[in-house]
């Protein structure tokens, strides 16, 4: 397998914009970036507006959520069936 091809195909999905109002953050498991809005839930401190970035490798999923005043992260080790608590990363 060519490493360059893996990097090229992965980077496209990693930073792909997936849309606004992602809904329940617990159900967002597809790699990419999402814009927050009024219909969001399960975000840190119930923050509605911001950016959610999702990284995925097999069953491991890492979410980052940030806006101008917060920067939080959390992880799932079972494909999003359960989540660790949001942690402040600043």
C-alpha positions in Angstrom: 0.0 0.0 0.0 1.3 3.4 -0.9 1.6 5.7 2.0 1.1 8.9 0.0 -2.3 7.6 -1.3 -3.4 6.8 2.3 -2.5 10.3 3.5 -4.2 12.0 0.5 -7.4 10.1 0.9 -7.5 10.4 4.7 -6.8 14.1 4.7 -9.7 14.8 2.5 -12.1 13.3 5.0 -10.3 14.6 8.0 -11.0 18.2 7.2 -14.2 17.8 5.2 -17.0 20.2 6.2 -20.0 18.1 7.1 -22.5 20.9 7.7 -24.3 22.8 10.5 -26.5 21.9 13.4 -25.0 18.4 13.9 -27.6 17.6 16.6 -26.5 15.2 19.3 -22.7 15.2 19.6 -22.9 11.7 21.0 -24.1 10.5 17.6 -21.5 12.3 15.5 -19.0 9.7 14.6 -18.2 10.5 11.0 -14.7 12.1 10.6 -14.8 15.8 9.6 -15.7 19.2 10.8 -19.1 20.5 11.8 -20.5 23.9 12.6 -22.6 24.2 15.8 -26.0 25.8 16.1 -29.2 26.0 18.1 -30.1 22.3 17.7 -27.0 20.8 19.2 -26.8 18.7 22.4 -24.2 16.9 24.5 -21.6 19.5 23.9 -19.3 20.8 26.7 -21.2 23.2 29.0 -24.2 22.8 26.6 -22.5 25.3 24.3 -24.4 25.5 21.1 -22.2 27.6 18.8 -18.7 26.5 17.8 -16.8 24.0 15.7 -16.8 20.2 16.3 -13.9 18.3 14.8 -14.1 14.5 14.7 -11.2 12.1 14.2 -11.6 8.4 13.8 -9.3 5.4 13.8 -11.1 2.0 13.8 -13.3 2.0 17.0 -11.5 5.0 18.5 -13.2 8.4 18.0 -11.8 11.7 19.3 -13.9 14.9 19.3 -12.7 18.4 19.7 -15.2 21.3 20.3 -14.2 24.9 20.4 -15.4 28.5 20.1 -13.6 31.7 20.9 -13.7 31.0 24.7 -13.5 27.2 25.1 -11.5 24.3 23.8 -12.6 20.8 24.9 -12.0 17.2 23.9 -13.3 13.8 24.6 -12.9 10.2 23.3 -14.9 7.0 22.7 -13.2 3.7 22.6 -16.2 1.7 21.3 -17.3 3.4 18.1 -19.4 6.0 19.9 -21.5 3.8 22.0 -20.2 5.5 25.1 -18.1 8.6 25.7 -15.6 9.8 28.2 -16.4 13.2 29.8 -15.5 16.4 28.0 -12.2 17.8 29.3 -11.0 21.4 29.1 -7.8 21.4 27.0 -6.7 24.9 27.8 
